[in-house]
Amino acid sequence: MLKGCGNVKVGIMQPYFFPYIGYWQLINAVDKFVIYDDVNFIKGGWINRNNILYNGKVKRINLQMNGASSNKLINEIEVSDSEIFRRKLLKTIEASYKKAPYFSETYKIIEDIVNNNEKNLAKYLEYSIRRISEYLLITTEIIMSSDINKNNELKGQDKVIEICQILGADKYYNAIGGQELYSREDFKKMGIELKFIKTNNISYNQFSHDFTPNLSIIDVMMFNSISEVNELLNEYTLI
């Protein structure tokens, strides 16, 4: 992969299962978004699970996997091919949102993603990220980390900086949760400006319940039109 010529914003995140709005804000805010698929799987994280709204309460949904382990890379794990599991997951989502204003168009996307026959966890999640980005009219270039010719011996911040350099980035955007992981000075020395995206206090109508924040993008799409979601994608502060 050739180095770029600067003036490029890059974001890097592990692939998550129907992640919350902040994830999509990051994708939408950058020119190139790297799906970090060749790092270790995080047990108890958001790679294979998320939260939706079920009868006014938070409900956890999971992606069933085979042989998941924090000793494996994300792209070394398989998605279960259980038809029973997929049907059950779709029934739960349908029961949760069948009366939502944008159920029909959103459910088609979700159904297509859930029923994807891809066995590789990273590629399965990549498909979902690309499919939802397309639906939301996000035009950011999406790249798999494993497709970048880089030094895989590097760890943490050093690896991120190298990816940024390969992609010709002069700005690196990260989710606000990564503030303790990265040093602005270290990035600056390499000619890269480090910024963090902090999601504003977002709310929208969810049936007649009090608003429940930070749910899966499924919830956002069920209650908002594409143009409304696009407005929410810009509801963040750069720090």
Secondary structure as UniProt FT lines:
FT   STRAND          9..13
FT   HELIX           21..29
FT   STRAND          32..35
FT   TURN            43..44
FT   STRAND          49..54
FT   TURN            55..56
FT   STRAND          57..62
FT   STRAND          65..66
FT   TURN            70..71
FT   HELIX           74..76
FT   STRAND          78..79
FT   HELIX           83..97
FT   TURN            98..99
FT   TURN            101..102
FT   HELIX           103..114
FT   HELIX           121..135
FT   TURN            136..137
FT   STRAND          141..144
FT   HELIX           145..147
FT   TURN            152..153
FT   HELIX           156..166
FT   TURN            167..168
FT   STRAND          171..175
FT   HELIX           176..178
FT   TURN            179..181
FT   HELIX           184..189
FT   TURN            190..191
FT   STRAND          193..199
FT   TURN            207..208
FT   HELIX           217..223
FT   HELIX           226..233
FT   STRAND          236..238
//
